[in-house]
Structures are given as C-alpha cells and as structure tokens.
C-alpha cells in the first residue's frame, strides 16, 4: 500500500477515534450508542488488522484467528450490555 493511502487510512482511523471520544465526552448513553461504538470499533479493528498489520496477504487461518479474537471480545462486551 502506498504511503499516501496509508496516511489517508490513518487519518480515517484518527477521525473515528475522535468521534468516539467526543461521544463519550458529551455523555451520550443508551444501547444504540454502545452498539454504534462497537460497530465503529469493529471497523477500526478490521482496518488495522488488514492494512497496518498487513494480514490481508496471509493465509485465511491467521486472518481468521485475529478477526475472530476481535469479534469475540466485541461480542462479550455486547453481551455485557
């Protein structure tokens, strides 16, 4: 991936992080907010796993393990709410 594309992707991740931080700072609550934040976290995790960890080029097993771990953690958080 070209450096400009990675920089753009990093900026998207930064904006998503700032958005989730802002939601927390204004005190938004509720089930919809929590599940929305979990969705954003899933998207960010997917982008980091595929592009910054560069796992999109490895065998399915390794990608599946890391994505599975992310889904497990987010799923457990969702169950807690």
Secondary structure as UniProt FT lines:
FT   HELIX           3..25
FT   TURN            26..27
FT   HELIX           31..47
FT   HELIX           48..52
FT   HELIX           55..57
FT   HELIX           60..80
//
